[in-house]
Amino acid sequence: MITALFSSALFGSPEKPSKLSQIATRVFSAVVESRARSARLELRRHEAFIDDLNRRQDHSALFLDQSELLPAKI
């Protein structure tokens, strides 16, 4: 594939890109943009999840460090 891309540049024969090539470029760009959008969304979800876990654990030491005995049911 690299050879195909650079062969026209090495031989110096500039040609107008074909319609199929232009469509393929647009499709490829759309796929790349879609995957980048999905990756950003997944990263935001992951960061929100980690932040939520951190918030939940912030107060856990207060409950684990209690020296009083729990009330017993008689």
GUMIZA-509869 format. One line per 4 residues: number of its first residue (from 1); their letters; for each residue x, y, z of N, C-alpha, C. Coordinates in Angstrom, 3 decimals, always signed. Layout:
GUMIZA-509869
NUM	A	X:Y:Z:X:Y:Z:X:Y:Z ~ ...
***
This chain:
GUMIZA-509869
1	MITA	+0.838:-1.191:+0.000:+0.000:+0.000:+0.000:+0.878:+1.249:+0.000 ~ +1.959:+1.209:+0.776:+2.861:+2.363:+0.803:+3.483:+2.572:-0.571 ~ +3.824:+1.488:-1.226:+4.400:+1.598:-2.557:+3.417:+2.245:-3.521 ~ +2.152:+1.877:-3.394:+1.141:+2.445:-4.285:+0.965:+3.940:-4.033
5	LFSS	+1.080:+4.329:-2.781:+0.912:+5.746:-2.458:+2.086:+6.589:-2.951 ~ +3.304:+6.063:-2.815:+4.476:+6.846:-3.155:+4.926:+6.689:-4.600 ~ +4.390:+5.702:-5.299:+4.866:+5.477:-6.662:+4.557:+6.666:-7.580 ~ +3.371:+7.242:-7.463:+3.044:+8.382:-8.325:+3.866:+9.600:-7.933
9	ALFG	+4.196:+9.734:-6.634:+5.016:+10.862:-6.201:+6.454:+10.717:-6.696 ~ +6.955:+9.493:-6.738:+8.333:+9.266:-7.179:+8.494:+9.459:-8.682 ~ +7.509:+9.072:-9.443:+7.610:+9.198:-10.894:+7.219:+10.578:-11.383 ~ +6.638:+11.395:-10.519:+6.338:+12.767:-10.887:+5.210:+12.918:-11.889
13	SPEK	+4.288:+11.997:-11.906:+3.162:+12.129:-12.828:+1.911:+12.491:-12.030 ~ +1.714:+13.777:-11.775:+0.548:+14.173:-10.992:-0.727:+13.949:-11.789 ~ -1.640:+13.218:-11.209:-2.911:+12.947:-11.866:-4.039:+13.424:-10.970 ~ -5.106:+13.809:-11.612:-6.282:+14.220:-10.859:-6.877:+12.983:-10.187
17	PSKL	-7.197:+13.071:-8.879:-7.765:+11.909:-8.199:-9.102:+11.515:-8.821 ~ -9.306:+10.227:-8.929:-10.553:+9.743:-9.522:-11.709:+9.954:-8.552 ~ -12.908:+9.845:-9.078:-14.108:+9.990:-8.231:-14.126:+8.919:-7.148 ~ -13.740:+7.698:-7.511:-13.718:+6.605:-6.548:-12.719:+6.897:-5.429
21	SQIA	-11.586:+7.453:-5.799:-10.575:+7.806:-4.808:-11.090:+8.902:-3.869 ~ -11.785:+9.877:-4.409:-12.344:+10.950:-3.586:-13.405:+10.412:-2.632 ~ -14.251:+9.508:-3.136:-15.293:+8.921:-2.290:-14.665:+8.073:-1.200 ~ -13.644:+7.296:-1.564:-12.958:+6.458:-0.580:-12.306:+7.319:+0.502
25	TRVF	-11.737:+8.442:+0.098:-11.117:+9.353:+1.067:-12.162:+9.920:+2.022 ~ -13.315:+10.288:+1.496:-14.388:+10.813:+2.351:-14.898:+9.762:+3.317 ~ -15.075:+8.541:+2.809:-15.556:+7.453:+3.664:-14.537:+7.164:+4.763 ~ -13.268:+7.094:+4.387:-12.215:+6.845:+5.366:-12.172:+7.957:+6.413
29	SAVV	-12.288:+9.193:+5.990:-12.293:+10.316:+6.931:-13.492:+10.244:+7.871 ~ -14.642:+9.869:+7.332:-15.843:+9.745:+8.172:-15.681:+8.641:+9.204 ~ -15.078:+7.523:+8.796:-14.850:+6.415:+9.731:-13.882:+6.838:+10.827 ~ -12.815:+7.519:+10.450:-11.832:+7.975:+11.430:-12.468:+8.961:+12.411
33	ESRA	-13.253:+9.906:+11.909:-13.924:+10.867:+12.779:-14.908:+10.181:+13.715 ~ -15.625:+9.189:+13.208:-16.580:+8.456:+14.031:-15.876:+7.707:+15.149 ~ -14.771:+7.056:+14.813:-14.023:+6.324:+15.844:-13.400:+7.273:+16.863 ~ -12.942:+8.419:+16.423:-12.386:+9.407:+17.352:-13.473:+9.921:+18.288
37	RSAR	-14.672:+10.167:+17.742:-15.800:+10.596:+18.565:-16.167:+9.535:+19.588 ~ -16.208:+8.287:+19.154:-16.520:+7.184:+20.062:-15.462:+7.054:+21.158 ~ -14.212:+7.226:+20.787:-13.129:+7.134:+21.773:-13.228:+8.265:+22.793 ~ -13.555:+9.477:+22.330:-13.719:+10.594:+23.271:-14.872:+10.341:+24.223
41	LELR	-15.973:+9.824:+23.698:-17.136:+9.524:+24.526:-16.810:+8.443:+25.552 ~ -16.115:+7.407:+25.121:-15.728:+6.325:+26.036:-14.775:+6.842:+27.110 ~ -13.858:+7.729:+26.725:-12.936:+8.311:+27.702:-13.701:+9.150:+28.729 ~ -14.678:+9.941:+28.272:-15.493:+10.727:+29.204:-16.260:+9.826:+30.158
45	RHEA	-16.825:+8.741:+29.647:-17.544:+7.796:+30.508:-16.617:+7.183:+31.545 ~ -15.423:+6.796:+31.095:-14.451:+6.194:+32.014:-14.034:+7.188:+33.099 ~ -13.750:+8.428:+32.696:-13.358:+9.439:+33.684:-14.483:+9.714:+34.669 ~ -15.727:+9.761:+34.194:-16.868:+9.967:+35.087:-17.019:+8.791:+36.044
49	FIDD	-16.799:+7.579:+35.546:-16.881:+6.394:+36.393:-15.810:+6.432:+37.488 ~ -14.584:+6.782:+37.115:-13.486:+6.859:+38.087:-13.769:+7.963:+39.106 ~ -14.260:+9.110:+38.663:-14.609:+10.188:+39.579:-15.699:+9.749:+40.548 ~ -16.682:+9.017:+40.047:-17.760:+8.515:+40.897:-17.222:+7.549:+41.936
53	LNRR	-16.325:+6.667:+41.521:-15.719:+5.738:+42.483:-14.913:+6.486:+43.539 ~ -14.189:+7.499:+43.129:-13.395:+8.281:+44.080:-14.292:+9.012:+45.072 ~ -15.410:+9.553:+44.601:-16.339:+10.235:+45.504:-16.915:+9.264:+46.517 ~ -17.229:+8.071:+46.077:-17.803:+7.078:+46.986:-16.806:+6.642:+48.033
57	QDHS	-15.537:+6.615:+47.701:-14.530:+6.138:+48.631:-13.989:+7.231:+49.539 ~ -14.309:+8.484:+49.266:-13.786:+9.569:+50.086:-14.200:+9.449:+51.542 ~ -15.422:+9.017:+51.799:-15.928:+8.980:+53.159:-15.827:+7.600:+53.796 ~ -15.283:+6.645:+53.106:-15.240:+5.290:+53.647:-14.382:+5.208:+54.907
61	ALFL	-13.341:+6.030:+55.011:-12.481:+5.982:+56.195:-13.249:+6.406:+57.447 ~ -14.213:+7.296:+57.296:-14.996:+7.735:+58.454:-15.795:+6.577:+59.049 ~ -16.263:+5.702:+58.203:-17.076:+4.595:+58.685:-16.227:+3.420:+59.150 ~ -15.078:+3.245:+58.578:-14.222:+2.120:+58.961:-13.437:+2.397:+60.234
65	DQSE	-13.257:+3.648:+60.583:-12.412:+4.019:+61.716:-13.217:+4.258:+62.995 ~ -14.430:+3.838:+63.056:-15.232:+4.067:+64.263:-14.805:+3.100:+65.349 ~ -14.544:+3.616:+66.546:-14.117:+2.760:+67.652:-15.305:+2.294:+68.494 ~ -16.453:+2.901:+68.311:-17.622:+2.480:+69.090:-18.159:+1.162:+68.568
69	LLPA	-18.631:+0.350:+69.494:-19.240:-0.908:+69.099:-20.612:-0.646:+68.508 ~ -20.960:-1.463:+67.598:-22.286:-1.336:+67.011:-23.336:-1.804:+68.028 ~ -24.508:-1.212:+68.025:-25.535:-1.647:+68.970:-25.932:-3.097:+68.693 ~ -26.080:-3.835:+69.749:-26.447:-5.248:+69.633:-27.927:-5.407:+69.877
73	KI	-28.524:-6.283:+69.148:-29.936:-6.546:+69.314:-30.105:-7.633:+70.390 ~ -30.921:-7.347:+71.389:-31.095:-8.329:+72.475:-32.324:-9.163:+72.218
***
